[in-house]
Amino acid sequence: MQDGIAVVRMARPPVNAIDLEFAAELDRALTRLESDPTVRAVVLAGEAGCFSAGLDLKVLPSYDREQQRELLLTFGRALLRLYGHPRPVVGAIDGHAIAGGFILAIACDYRIGGLGEYELGLTEVRVGVPFPIAPLELVRAELGREATRRLVLTARTAGPEEALGWGALDELRPVGEVEARALDVAGELANLPPGAYGSTKRLLRERAISRMEDAVERQLDPTLSEWLTPESAPAAARILRKS
């Protein structure tokens, strides 16, 4: 941490894919930062030219029903921590941000993308994974109903220029400058009065956060009882064969 700016780096090579351990560690890291009075802002970044490719399709089909439920709840809690974090959160998105990785990106208050050839989007339907309520509410709140409809139901991906048009990114920079620019923006936002920033963010996102809390904390998400379907494993296998 430097000058009160904490960098949370997702580092699970090769594509920072999300499994249960990854989700739990992200939740723990965000919880620690939330309770640290020296933290003035947070930068969320990936590693090795990738932000996050989303759920680990190699591991996910092997999870039993209880592990699936735990992953949904743990990742949902991490999203709530990120989206409702009282300090400014800036995303440094300099590579693929797919599915759960894309949701982590748009949970940030300000999102800086890299110029280059990489993909962003929501591919859950393509891999046979029903959309849980918490991430769906977050996407709808940040991108609006029409963009959410197109992204969720077509499962298509696009490059950073198109994602900028969706409102998923706020600005683009050469890939080698993304994290430095994120640190600069975080520093600027950190100078805003922290109490006003945190309360205003909470009010701005109150409806989405309340629905996310219903899904995660009160466990009112129907996908918790049966998330993966018989379609999920073969769909994931087809995607992995193409990658």
N, C-alpha and C positions, 0 to 999 in steps of 0.2 A: 504494500500500500504506500502511495506517495501523495503527500498533501491532502490526505483524507479521501483519496480516490482508490477504491478497492477494485481489483480486476478479478472477476470470476472466470476462469478459463476452463472450458469443457475439453478435457484431454482424454479421450478414449479412442486411440487410433484403430483403424485408419479413417473412420468417418464420424467419430464421436456419437455412435449409435446409443440409444437409450435402452438400458435394461433396468431391472429392479434396483441393483446396487447403485447405478448411475443416478437414478431418480432420487434415491435416498440421500446420496452424498450432496446432490444439488440442493435438496431441501435443507439439509443440515448447514450447508455453507450460507445460504440466504438467511436462515434463522440466526446464525452467529452475527452476520453483518447487521441485521435489523436491531439487535440488542447492543451493538457496539457504538457508543456515543462519539467516537472519533471518526466514524465513517460519514463522509459528506455526500458521496455519490458512488455509483457502482457502474462498472463497464462489464458487460457480458460478451465474451469472445470465444471463438473456437480455436482450433489448432490444426496445423498441417494442411492449410488451404481449404478447410471445410468448417462450416459453422456446426451443423448437426444434420445427419441424414435421417433423423427420426428413430422410431422404434427399431430395435435390433431384430431383424427378421430371421436371423439364424437361431436366435434363442427363444423368441416369443412363442413359436408353436409348441415348444417343449414344456411350457409352463402349465401346471395343473390349474384347476379353477380357483383355488385359494391364492396361488401366486399371481394369476391374472387380476384378481380383485385387489390384491395388495399393490400391484403395479399401478392400476388405475387410481387408487386412492393416494399413493405416494406421489405420483406425477401430478395429480390434481392439486395436492398440497403445495408442491413446488411451484406450480403455476400461480396459485393464490399468493404465495410469498413474493413472487416476482412481480406480478401485476399490481399487487397492493402495497409494494414496498414503500415506506414513507419517504425515502430519499430518491433523488433522480436516478434513473437506470437508463444507460445508453447501450444499444446493441452495436457491436462491430461485426458485420456480416460480410465476410470476405470469401465466401465459398458456399457450397450447397446448403440450403435450408429447406428440408423436405419434411412434410407431415409434422410430427411432434417438434422437429427442429424449427420449422417455419412458425409454429405456434409460440415457441420460446422467443423467436425473433420479434414477433409483433406484440409480445407481452412487454417489451421494453418501451420506455417513454419516448425515446428518439432513436431512430434506426439508420445507421450509415452502412450502405452497401458498397461493395467493390465493383469496379468496372471490369467485365470479363465474361468468360463463358462458363457459367454455372447455373444451376436450376433452383427455383423456389416454387413452392406450391404444396397443395394438400392432396396426398395420394392414398388416403386411408381406404376409400372405396375400391380402388384398383387392387389393393392387396387383401381385400376381404375382411377389413377391420371396421366394425361399426363405430361411428363417431360418438364418444362420450359427451355428456352434457357440458362439463366444465370447459374443455377446450372449444367446444362449439359456441358457447356463450361469449367467450373471449374473442373469437374470430368475428362473430357477428357484430360485437360492439366496436371493434377496431376497423373493420373493413366495410360494414354495412350489409344489409340483407342481400342486395343484388350481387355484389362481388362474392359474398359468402356462398350464395346459391351456385354461382358458376364454378367456383373453385372446388367446393365440396362435392357437387354432383357430377362434375366432369373429370375430376381427379387429374387435371392437366397441370403441367408445370410450365414455367416461362423463365426468361432471363431477367437480369436486374433492371433493365430499362422498363420492361413491361410491369414489373413489380412496383416500380416507382409510380407508375400510372395508377395502380390499384390503391396506392396509399400505404402499401406494406413497407416501403422504404421512404425515408425523408430526403435523402441526398445520396449521391454517388461520388466516389473518389477512386483514384487508382488503387489497385489492391494493396500495394505496399504502404499506402498512406491511411488505410481505413482505421487501424487501431489508434494511431497517433491522433487522427481527427476525433475519434470517439473520446479519447482522454481530454482533448481540448474542450469538446462540448460538455463533457461531464464536469470539467472545471468551471465552465461558465454557469451551468445549472446549479452547481454547488454553492455559488455565491448568492443565490436567491434565499430569502428567509425560509428556513427549513420547516417551521411550524405551518406557515401558510401554504408552502408547497405540498406537504404531506396531506393536510386536510382538504385542500382543493382537489388533489388527485383522487382522494377517496370519494369526495362528492361527485366528481366527474364520472367515476366508474362504479358508483354505488349500486346501480341496478344489476350490472353484469356480475360484480363481485358477490352480491347477495345470492344470485342464482347459482354461481359457482360454489358458494358455501353450502347451499342446499344440497347440491350434488355430492360434494366431498365430505364436509363436516357432518351433515345430517344424513348422508348416504342415501339420497333420494334419486339416484341415477339408476334407471332400469338395467343398464348394461352391466352393473355390478353383479347381478345374479348370473348372467351368462354373456360374457363379452365376445370371445372368439367363437366362430361358428364352424361348421364342417367345410365352409368355403375358404377359411383363412389359411390353413396350412398349404393346400395346393396353390393358392393364389400367391402366397409369399414365395413358394418354391419357384414358380414361373418368373417372378421378378428377379430372384437371385440368379437364375440361369442366364438371364439377359444382362446382368450387371458385370 
